[in-house]
Amino acid sequence: MTTEERKRLKKAMLAQRKRARQRGISWQLTEAEWFEFWEEDDRWRNRGTGAENFVMSRKGDVGPYSIENIVCQTQRANGYECRDRAK
């Protein structure tokens, strides 16, 4: 990962942490844990808001953002999870 890519990812992490706090969701990830999550299998290259892009989500969309409670899934799968829970 280049320095520029790492800067872009750090900006994304800070934004995600801010949004979580605004939604009242506890943020228990360190910067290193967040980077490790995205560096695994080079998944950060497919991170984004498109239906098939990866997102960091919480198991069952409940609890804190913590290393034991996050999963990588597509934006579409995360959306289905959210809609299913609302029924």
TIFI-946781 format. One record per residue (C-alpha): x, y, z. Coordinates in pm, whole numbers, padded with zeros to 5 digits, always signed. Example, Ala and Ser with C-alpha at 12.3 -4.5 7.8 and 13.67 -1.06 7.14 Angstrom:
BEGIN
+01230-00450+00780+01367-00106+00714
This chain:
BEGIN
+00000+00000+00000+00138+00336-00095+00164+00630+00144-00109+00809-00051-00342+00509-00028-00274+00483+00345-00361+00852+00390-00685+00801+00198-00771+00501+00412-00696+00688+00735-00933+00963+00624-01197+00694+00557-01140+00542+00901-01185+00878+01074-01506+00938+00878-01642+00592+00965-01560+00641+01332-01732+00981+01329-02046+00838+01164-02056+00553+01416-02038+00797+01706-02309+01016+01549-02530+00706+01533-02453+00623+01897-02249+00314+01811-01945+00243+02025-01612+00246+01839-01359+00008+01996-01119-00040+01705-00767+00088+01710-00625+00242+01398-00402-00065+01357-00700-00304+01383-00896-00103+01129-00603-00109+00883-00546-00482+00937-00911-00549+00861-00889-00368+00527-00543-00498+00435-00649-00861+00477-00674-01025+00134-00621-00679-00017-00994-00615+00037-00943-00240+00068-00912-00226-00312-01279-00328-00337-01403-00105-00056-01683+00134-00137-02049+00214-00175-02130+00008-00485-02352-00298-00440-02062-00540-00485-01805-00334-00295-01693-00436+00052-01804-00271+00372-01711-00323+00735-02026-00424+00916-02115-00539+01263-02238-00893+01320-02614-00875+01305-02576-00496+01286-02570-00480+01665-02307-00399+01924-01988-00200+01890-01738-00174+01612-01482-00402+01773-01236-00654+01637-01454-00946+01747-01776-00792+01613-01690-00684+01259-01722-00870+00932-01646-00788+00571-01936-00822+00332-02070-00661+00022-02279-00348+00044-02568-00552-00101-02545-00821+00167-02529-00557+00438-02839-00391+00293-03030-00721+00289-02935-00778+00650-03066-00435+00744-03395-00481+00555-03449-00829+00700-03402-00699+01052-03656-00419+00994-03935-00669+00911
